[in-house]
Amino acid sequence: MENSNPTIKCENLSTGYNGIVDYHNNLVQIRFTVAGLSIAADGFLASALFQTGSLMFSKILISILGVVLTFICGMLEIRTYQLLNELLKGGYALEKILGLNEEQGLFSILMHAQIVPRFLSKPLKGSAKREKKFIFSHSVMFVLLYVCVFIFWLIMLIFVLLKIV
């Protein structure tokens, strides 16, 4: 492997690269864990909200807690996405310095897969078919999940305040 800066040892670059890969993988795991725990917590709160005989104050409190919980998890998703993008850029740069081919490095593969949020992908270059395919990124789906649950809790709060639920 060629190194563009001879004062930096290749072992140090490899260690840094491995650290970035590990941190990236941990963030991806955390992202799905937070989403799963958020859904479980929302289910628990929703079941408590719809219990018969609940006091109005507890229904208001549960709805507010649902709004706050969903907002916090949504903000965690945004921050995790920002960190993943920074790791993608740093890892990609290290792969270039380490001399990895485009198909060898994790971040090169991710860079070409374009993990940026999008609803439609661009047609593949050089492909026989030029039709657009609907491809939803994880980031878009996580944001939609949190937005939908946030709207649900806002509606529930309004209903509770209007004494509909």
Disulfide bonds with the S-S distance in Angstrom:
none
